[in-house]
Amino acid sequence: MSTKVFSEVASTMRSQVFQSTASDMQTQIFQTAASNLQANVFQTSASNLQARIFQSLNSLLAANVFQTSASNLQARIFQSQNSLLAANVFQTSASNLQARIFQSLNSLLAANVFQTSSSNLQARVFQSTYSELRAQVFQTTASLLRMTLVQSTASTAAYVQLGGRSTVSVSSTHVVSSTATYFAGFTQDVLQLSQFTFTVRNAGAGGSIDTKLQLSADGTNWYDDPTGKVETLTTGRIFTFTPGFFTKYVRISSKKANAAGSTLETYAQGHV
């Protein structure tokens, strides 16, 4: 069975495709105008399922792909405009699952990939613009799991949980241009971490930078780290800050130490 569903004008589109007997199914669902899209693809018998769901304009996309019998499942879900994307891919029987979920503009992406039987799972979740990314990949039976999380623009740091161990690693670059006031760099939530550091580096060609660590319990009211440490970074110098107190939020603040401007690189890293 091959199915294509198109919508090119602004409207609400709901599309459901079902297949209950053994065969090959290829499904493509497209929406090119601003509206809501809800797409569900179901397959309950052993066969191959290929599902592609596309949305190219600002709107809500809710996409679900289900497969309950042993077979190959390939699912691709794309969204290219500023909007909310909620994507779920389910497979409950032993087989190969390949899932790709893409989002290229500033928005919220919630992606879930589930596999409950022993088999190979390859899951890719992409987000290329500043926004919040929540990605969950589940596999409950011993088998091969490959998971790649890619985010190319600075935003909320991705937490990775491996066998009960949580880690975080994120970096940012900022051009320091003020000598009068400190600039507040990106803020890191460290509530889930037991160890955390900010490593800073003067990456500019000239000029020095004054840097210090600031803490906050609510993300609004900030104060300097109790160590009172202000580190002056000359060109190429690297320094690592460790918070003196434990609070939910930590950030690096910086200003020029002399008339010449420079570029500050910041690396936030932590683990449980």
Summary of the structure (lengths in Angstrom):
residues: 272
radius of gyration: 23.4
end to end distance: 49.0
largest distance: 73.8
contacts: 871
relative contact order: 0.11
helix: 0%
strand: 59%
